Amino acid sequence: MTGKTGLSRRGRPATADRGVSIRAVAARAQVSIATVSRVVNGLPNMASPETVARVRAAIAELGYRPSSAGRSLRQRESRLVAVIAANLANPAMTAISASVEVALRSRGLVLALCDSHDQAELQDEYLLEMRAHLVRATVLLGAVASPKLVAMIETGEPLVFVNRRCPGDDDQPFIGIDNRQAGRDAAAFLLAKGIRDVAVAHGHLASSATIDRIAGIGEAFADAGAPVPPERFLTTQGAEHLEIGYRAADHLLAAGRPPAGLICASDMIAFGAHRRLTEAGLAPGAMPRLLGFDDNPLNPWVAPWLSSVRIPYQAYGDAVVRMIDADAPRRIILAHQIVDRSPP
């Protein structure tokens, strides 16, 4: 006989020139297609050990092999775009996520929003989960280095990095401001007001945004002949931004006279610093001039005293939509500006 039709191990017809579908595996294991997808994509902890064993047995019995071509096609047709944010408690990240949602919805796409809490393990879990859902692209709003991220870059998964560049690979698609130049502009803002004695409070140095901001600040003050001493760059490992700011201000108070200016690498750090400085009851002339980054949407309401480097929240959504297109640019640099709320 020259025909290609035979029988499977359980007597069911099998066609040699057609691959076994994920639907067939789900039927054999008596589970949902989503469960099979999770097991195949490395998320066995999302099902019971018995279910995982049943799925793997069905895969082996049927000889199922995921089709990379079929997967790519389904991804291109998917309406789902994932955003994994590092910290949704930060109003700046929430505002960017909202901008992305509006832009995606205008294109008929749907946002799936996750919060990694800046933890590599949680980021990896979400990366795998979103891959199992065949999202069109995954947007990392503040990525951290993690094993699954490296693996997905190597396999060419559609990833977009926002605000922070890809850890360890600057060639990956990026959307954000020029943070180094923003740092220089922040320094120039204070220098123009005659403020040369400053300290800098910042978050962890795994973030390219933080590294670039404080590098730009340091360069500008050094170029002006007023270098910032190394001990004036302040952070608290493992702490949230509010606490980092509070502890930085407390450290400066304990050291004696606070500096004339305190540059905070995020508005949340500035909020914490302002709380501690206010508690200290400093006279108006003794309060350091605070300058933040992000100019989050709450500032006009809760921090009318805070000058800040504004990032263009509304522009991020359209930039993300552009970036997930097939002919997208590899890098989109958005404009920043300094919002001056200095007292008269």
N, C-alpha and C positions, 0 to 999 in steps of 0.2 A: 504494500500500500504506500502511496505517496502523500496521503493526507497528513495534516499536522495536529489533528485533534486526538487527544487521549483521555485518560482518566486521572483524576487526582488521587491522593492516598486514601481518601474516604469515598472514592467512587463517583465523585462529582466531575462533570466535564471541565477540562482545563484546556486553554488554548495556548500553544507554545509561542505564538508570535505576538501575544498580547501580555503585558505585565499584569501581575496581580494588583488589584486596587486596594487602597486603604479601607474602602467600604467592605471589601471581602474579608479583610483581617478583622474588622470590627464585628462583622456578623459571626465569624468563626469563634471569636473570643467572647461574644455576647456582651460587648461594651459599646460605648459611643465612639464615633470617629474622633472626637476631641481627645478621648482617653488614649486611643492608639497614637495620635499625633504627639501627645505629651510624652509617652514612653519612647517613641522614636526620636524625639528631640531632646532627650536627656532629662526629663522631669518625672522620673518614676516615683518621687516622694509625693506626688500629687494624687496617687492612687494607692490602694492597699497592696501589700506584698503578693497576696493571692491574685489580685487583678493583674498586676504587672507580670507575674509568672504566666498567666493565661494568655496575655497579649504576646509575650515573647514566644510562647509555644506556637501560637497561631502564625506568627511571622515566620518561624522556622519551618512549620509544616507546609505553608503555602509558598515559601520562597519569596516573600515580599521584599522588594527593593525600592526605596523611595526614588522617584524620578526627579533629578535636579532640573531637567527642562520643564517638566510639569509644574514643579514648585515655583520656578521663576515666572512662568506664565500666570499662575494663580496669584503670586505676589503683585505682578503688574496690574491684575484685574481687581485686587483687593481695594476696598474703600477705607480700610482701617490703617491709621498712622499712629504709632506709639510715641509718647513723650515720657521719658524717664527723667524726672527732675531730682536734683540733689537735695533740695530742702524746700518744700512747699510752704513752710512756716515763714519763709522769707518773702515779703510782699513783692520784691522784684521778680522772683521766679514765678510767682502766681500771675503777675501781670503779663509776663512773656507767654506763659501757657495760655492765658485767655486770648492773647493776640493770635497765637497759632490756631486755637480752636475756631475763631471767627474766620480766619483765612481758609482753613481747611473746609469748613462748612460751606463757604461760598463756592468751593469747587466740587461740592458733593461728596466730600470725604468726612470721615468720622475720627475723632480723637479718642485714644485710650491713654489715660493719664496715670502715672505711677510715681511714687516717691521713694527714692533709694536711701534717704536719710544719710547720704554721703558714705554709705557702707558698701564695700566691694561685693560681699556675699549677697546682699539684697539686690544690688544692681545685676549680678549674674543671674539670679533667680528670675528677675523680670525680663532680662534679655532672652532667656530660654522660653519663658512663657509667651512672650510676644512673637518669637520665632515660630512657636507651635501654632499660633493663631494666624500665621502667614501674613503679617502686616506688610503693607507696601514699603514702609521704611520705619526705622526707629531713630527718634531724635533724642540725643543725650544732652539734657540741659544741665551741664555741670558733671562731666564724667569723671570717674576715678579709675585708676588702673585695676584691672581684674582679669582672671584667667579666661573667662568666657568672652570678654571683650576682645582679647587678643585673638582667640580662635575665630570669632566672627569676622574680624578684619581679614584674617588669612583666607577665609572662604568667600570673601567678597559680599558679605551681607550688606544691604543698603542702610548705611549709618550716616547720620548727620550730627556734628558736634556744635553745640551752641554755648557761647560765653566762655567756656574753657576749651582749649584745643585738645585733640586726642592725646591722652597720656602716652608719651613715647613715640608718637608718629605724627609729626606736624603736617604731613602730606594729605591727611584725611580731610574730607569736606568740613568747612568751618564757617560759622556765622557769628559775628560779634563785633565789638568795637576794637580799636587799636589801643589795648590797655596800657602799653608802654607809653604811647604818646599821651594818653589820658593822665597817666601819672606825672608826666612832665608838665602838662597843662595845669594840673592841680597845684604843683609846686610853684609854677609861675604866677598863679592866682594869689597865693599868699605872699610871695616875694614882692609882687606889685603893690601890696598893702603894707610893705615894710616889715613883714614877719619873716625872720630868718632863723629864729630859735624854735625848732619844732621836734615833735616825736611822731612816730608812726605806729598805729595799732592795726594788726592784720590777722587774718585767719591762717589756716594751715598752708604750708608751702608745697602741697601736692597739686594745688590749683594753678594752672598757667596764668589765669587772670590775676591772682594775687601776686605771683612772682613778677609778672610784667608791670603791674601797678607800682609795687614798691621799688622795682628797679628804676622805673622812670622818675619816681620821686627822688630817689637817691642821686641819680645822675644830674637832675636839674639843680638841686641844692649844691652839689659839688661844683658844678659849672659856675654857679653864682658865688663861689668862695665861701659857702656856709655849709660844709658837709655835715650830714646827720651822723652823730656818733653811733657805732654799732649797738650800744646798750639802749639806744632810744628807739630801736625797732622792737616792738613788744607784741607778744602773743601768748596764749595759753593752750598747750596741746590738748586736744580732745574736747575742748569746750565749745559751746554754742557762741555765736557772734555777740549776743547781748552780754554774756559773761566775760568774753574776751575784752570788750570795751570797758566794762566795769572794773575788771582787775587791772587793766592797763592804767586807767585813771587813778586807781588806788595806789599803784606802784609809784606813779609820778608824784602823788601827794606825799607819800611816805618819804620820798627822796628829797623833799624840801619844796622850793618854789617851782610850780609847774611851768612848762615851756609856754611861749607866747602862742603857739599853734599846735593842734593835734589833728593829724590827718588820719582818717579811719578808712580802711580799704573796703568798707561797706557801710551803708546807713545804719544797719542793725548794730554794728560795733559802735558807731557814734551815739546811738540811743543809750547803750550801756554806759559809755563814758560820761555822757551828760548827766545820767542819773547819779553817778558817784560824785561828780564835781558839784552838782547841786546840793547833795547831802552834806558836802564839806562846808557849805555856807560861804563860799568865796565871795569877796566883794566884786562888783561888776568889772572893775578894771583888772582883777586878778584872774578872771576866768579865761582859759585858753580859747582861742578862736578855733572852732571845730569845722572840719571839712570832711564830707562823706563821699561815697561813691554809690551810684545807682539812681539817686533822687527818686526813691520809690513813691508810688502814687499817694501814700499816706502823709508825706512830708508837709504839704500845705496845711493839713489839718492838725497834725500832732507835733510837728517839728518845724514851725515857721522860723526858727532860729538857725536852721541848718543849711548852709550852702553845700552844694553837692554836684558831683559830675553826673549829669543825666544821660542815661542810655535811652535810645528811642524805642520804647516798648512796642508801639504800634507797628513799627517797621519789621519786627521779627517775624510776624505771621506770614507776610508776603514773601519774605526771604526764604522761609522754610518751604513754602509751596514751590518757589522757583528751584530750590535745591533738590527736591525729590523728583524733578523731571529728568528724563533721560539725558538731555543735553545741558544739564545744569553746570554752572561754574563750580570750581572747587573751593572758592573762598569768596565770601561776601563780607566786606568790612563796612560797618554802619557808622554814621556820624555821631559823635558825642558833643556835649556842650556843658559848660559850667553854669549852674543856676546860682546867682549871687543873692543870698538873703542876709547879707551883713547889715547890722544896725546902722542907721544914718550916722 
